Amino acid sequence: MKRNGLCSRHIPWILLFFFSCIHHTLYADYPLFWQRYTADPSGIEYNGRLYLFCSHDTYDPNRGYGYFMNDITCISTDDMKNWTDHGEVFHAKDSKWGAKMTWAPCVVRRHGKFYLYYGDANSGGIGVAVSDQPTGPYIDSQDHPVVGLSTPGVLLYDENHQPIKNRKGVPGSIAGSENWGMWCFDPCVLIDDDGQAYMYFGGAHPDNSRIIKLKENMVETDGAAIKPNTPGFFEASFIHKYNGKYYLSYAGHYFNKPANIEYVVSDKPMEGFGNPGVVLPNPPANDGYNNHHSIFQFKGEWYIAYHNREVAYENNEQDRRAREYMRSVCIDRLFHHEDGTIQTVEPTRDGLKQLKYINPYERNEAETMAKGFGINTAFKEKGSYNRIVNSIHDGDYVKICGVQFTHGGASKFSATLSSPKGNGRIEIRLEGANGLLIGTLPVSSTGGWDQWQTLTTTIKPLGGVFDLYLVFRGEPHPEELFRMDDWTFSPS
């Protein structure tokens, strides 16, 4: 039997039938992340890991539903199945120029630093925050956005050199377009082979697609923005380069729902785009709403990340209007044809190959998982970059995909925990939240939330490759049961 594209040679034959009902298909995974609602993923490979930077969907009790995204969530993986939750790596409050929102990030690396570009449609600007590490913290020390409505070429002008306005008097779009004007957001930055950097951005109408050069310092523009040929453009500009050609993709034909991710191709980075095609149809569990994507390489293979509303469905959210603002990130393989076109992606579920198995005999961070049901994560303490799993209640669990128990299996399970009351336990199960129970770890009081102890229990030794479920149990009440920092097994 194969699991996640790798052969489970060590699973005892008597268990093969029991686990044969596990469903696997080809090429895609969703959702990747369960702890919080995330969208607009931007991918970058660094030091053997894939990092996704995502808008963080939140609910504002004072304003109700809406795209109230004022920080950026980062997750990363090295096996394409288990994702480490790095938390919110940039907040709008860390913007010197006063951004209020942080929509649709894009991260690039240059000169040993990471540049995180983000949009704030409220102020009509695109900012950039900088960090020495992919996981931040990112700081925007500019006293103005990199690109704004006053940037040359952003707004359209008539023959009298006056900004063209729509029917509500908003500048930046043609008179017949909706009521929005120019959306100066959704940045994507490409550093070309010759070192020249370009930013692609804009939204709300086909005439609002823009490209502008950036200076080498990555925080200033060089010249005026131009309008490329992007038929049906609505928002979500993204650029990638393959075999010398430039692929400009975007959320297209939004007014003809459901919307797709479409693309045009050119031999040049700023002009000559044509031959439009579809990269990604509107995905499952998306209610036909708009989408936002990124296209990138990881370990030599091409991928596309995007979002849908699957976690909202899994959380039994019945209100379609609410689900619009409760998005969750997904990822697919992407293939280029020999003729330079892109093979249209057919979204499937749980089909990406796991690139490496998890070693249970070393320290594993609790915030690295394939699924976190009911839980959340937080920094262990103020000023610390170590995150923990918190908000643990009865019935919550974490799933770790593809754990390889060699050496005849494990004999003990240990976890570093904190608990003021000691009123819970961890069930160690295989292949499901109600799967084979191989041990239970009682959680005793550690003396407080800031007091951590490593607790250990014996388990049934079992060799093989399994999906590991740590199921949290305790009295059903609104208080947290305990918190977890890490886990490990001891070999038999």
Secondary structure per residue as TSV (DSSP state, phi and psi in degrees):
chain	resnum	aa	ss	phi	psi
A	1	M	-	360.0	143.8
A	2	K	E	-110.3	141.9
A	3	R	E	-126.4	123.0
A	4	N	T	56.9	31.7
A	5	G	T	86.5	-6.7
A	6	L	E	-116.9	146.7
A	7	C	E	-83.6	128.8
A	8	S	-	-88.2	74.0
A	9	R	T	-69.3	-23.7
A	10	H	T	-94.0	-0.4
A	11	I	S	-71.6	125.7
A	12	P	-	-56.1	139.7
A	13	W	H	-61.0	-28.5
A	14	I	H	-69.0	-18.9
A	15	L	H	-95.6	-7.4
A	16	L	H	-59.7	-44.7
A	17	F	H	-64.5	-37.9
A	18	F	H	-61.2	-35.4
A	19	F	H	-99.8	3.4
A	20	S	T	-72.6	-10.1
A	21	C	T	-81.9	-3.3
A	22	I	-	-65.7	131.4
A	23	H	-	-96.1	130.6
A	24	H	-	-138.1	135.3
A	25	T	-	-125.1	-160.7
A	26	L	S	-110.8	139.6
A	27	Y	S	82.1	-10.9
A	28	A	E	-139.5	162.3
A	29	D	E	-141.0	133.6
A	30	Y	-	-163.8	149.8
A	31	P	-	-78.3	158.2
A	32	L	-	-88.3	-26.7
A	33	F	-	-142.3	129.9
A	34	W	-	-115.8	-20.5
A	35	Q	S	-65.2	-38.2
A	36	R	S	-141.9	163.2
A	37	Y	E	-80.9	128.6
A	38	T	E	-136.7	156.5
A	39	A	E	-155.4	176.2
A	40	D	E	53.1	50.6
A	41	P	E	-71.4	137.6
A	42	S	E	-120.7	122.8
A	43	G	E	-104.1	143.2
A	44	I	E	-147.6	137.1
A	45	E	E	-94.5	135.8
A	46	Y	E	-154.9	125.5
A	47	N	T	50.6	45.0
A	48	G	T	79.7	8.0
A	49	R	E	-125.2	150.9
A	50	L	E	-102.4	124.0
A	51	Y	E	-108.0	131.1
A	52	L	E	-112.5	126.0
A	53	F	E	-106.0	128.4
A	54	C	E	-132.2	144.7
A	55	S	E	-62.1	148.1
A	56	H	E	-112.2	105.6
A	57	D	E	-72.8	129.0
A	58	T	-	-131.8	165.5
A	59	Y	-	-109.6	127.5
A	60	D	B	-100.8	109.3
A	61	P	T	-63.6	-20.2
A	62	N	T	-84.1	-24.0
A	63	R	T	-119.9	-9.2
A	64	G	B	83.5	-146.2
A	65	Y	S	-77.4	147.7
A	66	G	S	165.6	172.4
A	67	Y	-	-86.4	69.9
A	68	F	-	-92.4	71.8
A	69	M	-	-106.1	108.4
A	70	N	-	-120.8	16.4
A	71	D	E	-153.5	168.6
A	72	I	E	-118.0	127.2
A	73	T	E	-94.5	139.9
A	74	C	E	-121.7	131.9
A	75	I	E	-129.1	156.3
A	76	S	E	-147.2	160.3
A	77	T	E	-148.5	156.4
A	78	D	S	-123.6	1.9
A	79	D	S	-128.5	-0.8
A	80	M	S	69.0	9.1
A	81	K	S	-124.5	-45.3
A	82	N	-	-104.0	128.9
A	83	W	E	-116.9	133.3
A	84	T	E	-89.4	128.7
A	85	D	E	-88.7	106.9
A	86	H	E	-90.6	-1.3
A	87	G	E	79.9	-162.0
A	88	E	E	-87.8	113.3
A	89	V	E	-95.9	-11.8
A	90	F	E	-149.3	137.9
A	91	H	E	-121.5	146.9
A	92	A	G	-58.3	-29.8
A	93	K	G	-64.2	-17.7
A	94	D	G	-91.6	20.2
A	95	S	B	-101.6	118.5
A	96	K	T	-65.5	-32.5
A	97	W	T	-83.7	-1.0
A	98	G	-	93.0	29.0
A	99	A	-	-60.6	145.3
A	100	K	-	-105.6	-26.6
A	101	M	-	-127.4	158.1
A	102	T	-	-132.8	86.2
A	103	W	E	-97.5	140.7
A	104	A	E	48.7	75.4
A	105	P	E	-75.5	161.2
A	106	C	E	-141.1	131.6
A	107	V	E	-121.0	131.2
A	108	V	E	-130.3	158.6
A	109	R	E	-115.1	134.1
A	110	R	E	-157.2	143.3
A	111	H	T	55.2	33.2
A	112	G	T	75.6	8.5
A	113	K	E	-124.1	159.3
A	114	F	E	-108.6	129.7
A	115	Y	E	-112.3	117.4
A	116	L	E	-105.4	110.7
A	117	Y	E	-96.0	141.0
A	118	Y	E	-148.5	157.4
A	119	G	E	-109.1	146.6
A	120	D	E	-129.4	90.6
A	121	A	T	-64.0	-24.7
A	122	N	T	-61.9	-40.6
A	123	S	T	-96.0	-7.0
A	124	G	T	69.1	43.7
A	125	G	E	-146.9	160.9
A	126	I	E	-119.3	121.5
A	127	G	E	-104.2	171.5
A	128	V	E	-138.9	131.2
A	129	A	E	-115.3	147.3
A	130	V	E	-124.6	144.4
A	131	S	E	-147.2	157.3
A	132	D	S	-85.5	-14.0
A	133	Q	S	-128.0	150.9
A	134	P	T	-63.0	-27.5
A	135	T	T	-94.3	11.4
A	136	G	-	80.4	-167.7
A	137	P	-	-75.5	147.9
A	138	Y	-	-99.5	136.4
A	139	I	B	-126.8	130.7
A	140	D	B	-101.5	100.8
A	141	S	-	-95.8	5.3
A	142	Q	-	-72.5	144.2
A	143	D	S	-91.6	11.5
A	144	H	S	-159.9	158.4
A	145	P	-	-68.8	158.6
A	146	V	S	-66.0	-43.6
A	147	V	E	-130.6	136.0
A	148	G	E	-143.3	-177.5
A	149	L	T	-64.0	-21.9
A	150	S	T	-87.5	-5.0
A	151	T	S	-66.2	131.8
A	152	P	T	-53.9	132.3
A	153	G	T	91.0	-10.9
A	154	V	S	-71.0	-48.1
A	155	L	S	-90.5	150.7
A	156	L	-	-87.2	144.7
A	157	Y	B	-124.2	150.4
A	158	D	-	-88.7	-172.6
A	159	E	T	-67.1	-15.8
A	160	N	T	-97.5	13.6
A	161	H	S	62.3	32.7
A	162	Q	-	-109.8	141.6
A	163	P	B	-58.4	129.7
A	164	I	-	-67.7	136.3
A	165	K	B	-120.0	153.9
A	166	N	-	-86.5	-172.7
A	167	R	T	-69.7	-12.2
A	168	K	T	-98.9	6.2
A	169	G	S	83.2	12.5
A	170	V	-	-87.6	129.2
A	171	P	B	-78.0	154.4
A	172	G	S	111.5	-0.9
A	173	S	S	-142.8	167.0
A	174	I	-	-73.3	160.3
A	175	A	T	-62.5	-25.5
A	176	G	T	-92.0	1.0
A	177	S	S	-84.9	132.7
A	178	E	-	7.6	-141.3
A	179	N	S	-130.7	20.0
A	180	W	-	-103.2	-29.9
A	181	G	-	75.5	-158.2
A	182	M	-	-80.1	127.0
A	183	W	-	-95.2	108.3
A	184	C	-	-91.7	80.2
A	185	F	-	-159.2	-165.8
A	186	D	-	55.0	59.1
A	187	P	-	-77.2	146.3
A	188	C	E	-137.2	133.2
A	189	V	E	-119.1	132.0
A	190	L	E	-117.4	128.4
A	191	I	E	-98.9	110.7
A	192	D	-	-74.3	171.1
A	193	D	T	-61.4	-27.9
A	194	D	T	-88.0	4.3
A	195	G	S	93.6	-11.5
A	196	Q	-	-72.6	133.2
A	197	A	E	-104.0	141.6
A	198	Y	E	-128.9	143.0
A	199	M	E	-114.6	134.2
A	200	Y	E	-114.2	133.7
A	201	F	E	-163.2	-178.3
A	202	G	-	114.6	174.7
A	203	G	-	173.9	165.6
A	204	A	S	97.2	-13.0
A	205	H	S	-168.7	149.6
A	206	P	G	-55.0	-29.6
A	207	D	G	-78.7	-2.7
A	208	N	G	-101.8	11.2
A	209	S	-	-76.8	135.1
A	210	R	E	-138.3	152.7
A	211	I	E	-134.8	138.4
A	212	I	E	-144.3	147.1
A	213	K	E	-78.8	149.2
A	214	L	E	-112.5	147.4
A	215	K	-	-72.3	167.3
A	216	E	T	-62.0	-25.3
A	217	N	T	-73.5	-7.7
A	218	M	S	69.7	4.5
A	219	V	S	-122.6	3.6
A	220	E	S	-132.4	147.7
A	221	T	E	-85.4	161.2
A	222	D	E	-130.6	99.7
A	223	G	E	89.3	-167.8
A	224	A	E	-98.6	155.5
A	225	A	E	-74.9	150.1
A	226	I	E	-123.2	160.4
A	227	K	-	-103.0	113.8
A	228	P	-	-82.7	173.2
A	229	N	-	-85.3	101.1
A	230	T	-	-131.4	80.8
A	231	P	T	-57.8	131.9
A	232	G	T	75.0	8.7
A	233	F	E	-58.2	137.5
A	234	F	E	-123.4	-49.5
A	235	E	E	-171.5	-169.9
A	236	A	E	63.9	50.3
A	237	S	E	-62.6	137.3
A	238	F	E	-147.1	141.4
A	239	I	E	-125.1	135.1
A	240	H	E	-140.0	158.4
A	241	K	E	-118.1	133.8
A	242	Y	E	-144.8	124.7
A	243	N	T	50.9	42.3
A	244	G	T	81.3	-1.1
A	245	K	E	-108.3	150.3
A	246	Y	E	-104.2	124.2
A	247	Y	E	-109.6	108.2
A	248	L	E	-100.2	110.2
A	249	S	E	-112.4	159.2
A	250	Y	E	-167.6	162.5
A	251	A	E	-75.0	117.7
A	252	G	E	-119.3	157.2
A	253	H	-	49.9	46.8
A	254	Y	T	-61.0	-31.6
A	255	F	T	-74.8	-10.0
A	256	N	S	-110.5	73.9
A	257	K	S	-65.3	150.7
A	258	P	S	-76.8	149.4
A	259	A	-	-82.1	149.9
A	260	N	E	-115.5	165.6
A	261	I	E	-92.8	118.7
A	262	E	E	-115.5	172.9
A	263	Y	E	-154.1	156.3
A	264	V	E	-129.6	160.5
A	265	V	E	-128.8	147.5
A	266	S	E	-150.2	161.4
A	267	D	S	-87.9	-4.0
A	268	K	S	-128.3	152.8
A	269	P	S	-77.6	-16.7
A	270	M	S	-124.8	-5.0
A	271	E	S	-154.0	170.0
A	272	G	-	81.0	13.9
A	273	F	-	-72.6	139.5
A	274	G	E	-166.5	-170.5
A	275	N	E	54.2	62.3
A	276	P	E	-65.0	146.8
A	277	G	E	-147.0	178.2
A	278	V	E	-106.6	125.9
A	279	V	E	-85.9	-50.3
A	280	L	E	-140.7	116.7
A	281	P	-	-66.4	166.0
A	282	N	-	-57.0	124.4
A	283	P	-	-77.9	168.4
A	284	P	T	-61.4	155.5
A	285	A	T	56.6	35.1
A	286	N	S	-116.3	-0.6
A	287	D	T	58.0	19.4
A	288	G	T	76.1	2.9
A	289	Y	-	-70.8	170.9
A	290	N	-	-66.5	168.6
A	291	N	-	-136.8	168.8
A	292	H	-	-151.0	136.9
A	293	H	-	-140.2	173.3
A	294	S	E	-148.0	153.3
A	295	I	E	-125.4	131.6
A	296	F	E	-159.2	168.2
A	297	Q	E	-103.8	146.7
A	298	F	E	-143.4	120.3
A	299	K	T	52.9	40.4
A	300	G	T	85.1	-3.1
A	301	E	E	-110.4	151.1
A	302	W	E	-95.0	140.3
A	303	Y	E	-135.0	158.7
A	304	I	E	-127.1	128.3
A	305	A	E	-107.4	146.3
A	306	Y	E	-158.1	-164.0
A	307	H	E	-141.5	159.9
A	308	N	E	-142.5	-158.7
A	309	R	S	-117.6	26.8
A	310	E	H	-63.1	-43.0
A	311	V	H	-62.7	-37.5
A	312	A	H	-61.0	-41.4
A	313	Y	H	-63.1	-45.2
A	314	E	H	-61.2	-31.9
A	315	N	T	-85.0	8.8
A	316	N	T	62.7	37.1
A	317	E	-	-77.3	115.4
A	318	Q	-	-88.9	-21.5
A	319	D	-	-82.8	111.5
A	320	R	H	-60.7	-37.9
A	321	R	H	-62.6	-38.4
A	322	A	H	-67.4	-40.6
A	323	R	H	-62.1	-25.6
A	324	E	T	-56.0	-32.8
A	325	Y	T	-108.4	22.0
A	326	M	-	-129.6	73.8
A	327	R	-	-97.2	163.9
A	328	S	E	-146.1	143.4
A	329	V	E	-84.7	151.3
A	330	C	E	-136.6	167.4
A	331	I	E	-150.0	144.0
A	332	D	E	-135.6	157.7
A	333	R	E	-72.9	149.8
A	334	L	-	-129.9	138.3
A	335	F	-	-127.3	137.2
A	336	H	B	-99.0	137.0
A	337	H	-	-77.9	161.3
A	338	E	T	-62.2	-27.8
A	339	D	T	-82.7	4.5
A	340	G	S	94.6	-10.2
A	341	T	-	-79.1	165.8
A	342	I	B	-103.2	133.4
A	343	Q	-	-68.2	124.7
A	344	T	-	-59.8	127.5
A	345	V	-	-72.7	134.8
A	346	E	-	-110.0	99.2
A	347	P	-	-58.7	128.9
A	348	T	-	-128.9	-174.4
A	349	R	S	-129.5	134.4
A	350	D	S	59.6	49.4
A	351	G	-	-122.6	-8.3
A	352	L	S	-68.1	143.1
A	353	K	-	-72.7	140.0
A	354	Q	-	-78.7	122.4
A	355	L	S	-79.9	-22.3
A	356	K	S	-157.3	151.0
A	357	Y	-	-85.8	160.0
A	358	I	B	-84.4	131.4
A	359	N	-	-88.4	110.7
A	360	P	T	-76.7	-10.2
A	361	Y	T	-93.5	9.2
A	362	E	S	-121.2	166.2
A	363	R	-	-64.9	126.2
A	364	N	E	-117.2	129.4
A	365	E	E	-67.8	135.6
A	366	A	T	-64.5	-27.9
A	367	E	T	-83.6	6.6
A	368	T	E	-101.1	118.6
A	369	M	E	-161.7	163.5
A	370	A	S	-89.6	-26.2
A	371	K	E	-155.5	136.0
A	372	G	E	-121.9	104.8
A	373	F	E	-96.0	116.0
A	374	G	S	84.5	-17.7
A	375	I	-	-92.7	177.1
A	376	N	E	-142.2	-177.8
A	377	T	E	-131.0	161.4
A	378	A	E	-156.2	164.1
A	379	F	E	-68.7	142.8
A	380	K	S	-62.5	-39.1
A	381	E	S	-155.8	163.0
A	382	K	T	-60.2	131.6
A	383	G	T	84.5	-2.5
A	384	S	-	-96.6	147.6
A	385	Y	-	-101.5	1.9
A	386	N	-	-83.2	124.3
A	387	R	E	-102.1	156.5
A	388	I	E	-130.5	164.0
A	389	V	E	-89.0	128.5
A	390	N	E	-133.8	-167.3
A	391	S	-	53.3	43.3
A	392	I	-	-89.2	126.6
A	393	H	-	-132.8	171.1
A	394	D	T	-58.7	127.7
A	395	G	T	93.9	-12.7
A	396	D	-	-70.1	160.7
A	397	Y	E	-160.2	164.2
A	398	V	E	-122.4	143.6
A	399	K	E	-113.2	130.5
A	400	I	E	-116.2	121.8
A	401	C	E	-88.2	136.7
A	402	G	E	65.8	59.3
A	403	V	E	-93.9	124.9
A	404	Q	E	-101.1	107.1
A	405	F	E	-93.7	94.7
A	406	T	-	-92.8	-175.0
A	407	H	T	58.3	36.8
A	408	G	T	78.2	11.3
A	409	G	-	97.5	-174.2
A	410	A	E	-110.6	154.9
A	411	S	E	-112.0	-21.7
A	412	K	E	-139.5	151.3
A	413	F	E	-122.8	135.1
A	414	S	E	-129.8	148.0
A	415	A	E	-145.3	143.1
A	416	T	E	-92.5	118.9
A	417	L	E	-134.1	159.5
A	418	S	E	-134.2	141.8
A	419	S	-	-161.5	123.5
A	420	P	S	-69.4	-33.2
A	421	K	S	-109.8	-26.1
A	422	G	-	68.9	49.0
A	423	N	-	-118.8	39.7
A	424	G	E	-148.8	-175.7
A	425	R	E	-158.4	161.0
A	426	I	E	-116.2	123.0
A	427	E	E	-91.1	128.2
A	428	I	E	-98.3	111.7
A	429	R	E	-126.6	158.4
A	430	L	E	-117.4	134.7
A	431	E	S	70.5	10.9
A	432	G	S	169.5	156.3
A	433	A	T	-64.8	-20.9
A	434	N	T	-115.8	21.8
A	435	G	S	-77.7	-165.2
A	436	L	E	-59.2	121.2
A	437	L	E	-86.1	118.3
A	438	I	E	-110.0	-3.0
A	439	G	E	172.6	162.8
A	440	T	E	-135.6	132.7
A	441	L	E	-108.9	108.3
A	442	P	E	-68.0	138.4
A	443	V	E	-104.3	107.4
A	444	S	-	-88.5	167.2
A	445	S	-	-66.3	135.2
A	446	T	-	-102.1	-3.4
A	447	G	S	104.4	-7.4
A	448	G	S	154.8	169.6
A	449	W	T	-65.2	-28.2
A	450	D	T	-94.5	8.1
A	451	Q	-	-110.5	118.8
A	452	W	-	-114.0	138.9
A	453	Q	E	-136.9	148.4
A	454	T	E	-94.3	116.1
A	455	L	E	-106.4	147.5
A	456	T	E	-135.2	145.3
A	457	T	E	-141.0	157.2
A	458	T	E	-83.5	152.1
A	459	I	-	-135.8	167.9
A	460	K	-	-74.2	123.0
A	461	P	-	-70.0	130.5
A	462	L	-	-151.4	118.3
A	463	G	-	-88.9	150.4
A	464	G	E	140.4	-173.7
A	465	V	E	-114.8	120.3
A	466	F	E	-135.2	158.0
A	467	D	E	-82.0	125.5
A	468	L	E	-97.5	131.1
A	469	Y	E	-117.4	123.0
A	470	L	E	-103.1	104.6
A	471	V	E	-99.6	128.1
A	472	F	E	-97.5	131.2
A	473	R	E	-129.2	151.8
A	474	G	E	169.8	-176.5
A	475	E	-	-63.0	131.5
A	476	P	-	-74.1	100.3
A	477	H	S	-150.7	166.3
A	478	P	S	-70.9	-13.5
A	479	E	S	-77.8	149.1
A	480	E	-	-61.9	143.0
A	481	L	-	-81.5	-51.2
A	482	F	-	-165.7	177.8
A	483	R	E	-129.1	154.1
A	484	M	E	-131.0	133.6
A	485	D	E	-99.8	-43.7
A	486	D	E	-160.1	172.6
A	487	W	E	-148.1	158.6
A	488	T	E	-160.3	161.2
A	489	F	E	-117.4	156.1
A	490	S	E	-108.3	132.4
A	491	P	E	-69.4	153.1
A	492	S	-	-64.8	360.0
